[in-house]
Amino acid sequence: MTPADPRAAESLLAFWAEAGVDAMLLDVAVDRIEAGKIVPPRPPERKAAAPTSAVRKPGLAPDVASAVIEARRLAAEARDLDALKAAISGFDGCPLKFEGARQAVFSRGAADAPLLVIGEGPGAEEDARGEPFVGKAGQLLDKMFAAAGLTDRVFITNTVFWRPPGNRTPTPQEQAVCQPFLERAIELVAPKMLLLVGAPSAKSMLKRDEGILSLRGRWFEWRSESGELELPAMPTLHPAFLLRQPAAKKKAWSDLLTLTERLDRPERGG
Ligand code: URA
């Protein structure tokens, strides 16, 4: 018998099942007491179209690539933000959905905001309440926005829409399958600029590898996957980091001032 022998694999699986093994190990341990779940449901079989080389993103595993294709299709069909939220909730292509998350967490804020804010991913509080940035970090972010005159001028979302177990950083694959929905949100809100909160957001949106301390406070041009959308984007420090390192708040404040100065700059006509 070789490891590739399907009968060997079947018999090994049957042995494990009999021995009581009912879940695969993940990269990070699932805190099932925290998550309040016993066993996460298995994702139903996806009926996504087979990826074609024309639309398949290079470098992605086939299952991720087909989930991206399905996400693109669903996102493109969403005519407004409510439809997009429903499409995200019904999407089964992001593994995070099946790793203990209670619900999808999409967005909060003004649907026509000039500033679109992108965080890393929902935490425990967000998972429980179904809205992004509503825990301690979110409260600090709101205070900063209020001080900068940005309350009611922001639309807030994340790179992934389900809570990563144990609040770990979302993987590039998880971000990739959520990205079509995020891009559709950007298209529907049509903001003037993006604020990328924290390293995982900045790195994923800008496809850059530098640390957040080097990226923060600088202007970059964000471009959508199709190249059709382009917007100025500024990375800044994550409020959870600021709660741990209050001395860094003045850097984040300086970033917000730079950003609001551009946001409020009158646009030059023709
Ligand atoms: N941190 C994030 O990056 N996003 C949230 O929604 C909450 C905490």
Residues whose N, C-alpha, C, O or C-beta is under 5 A from the ligand:
A	BS01	URA	G119 E120 G121 P122 G123 E126 P132 F133 A137 N158
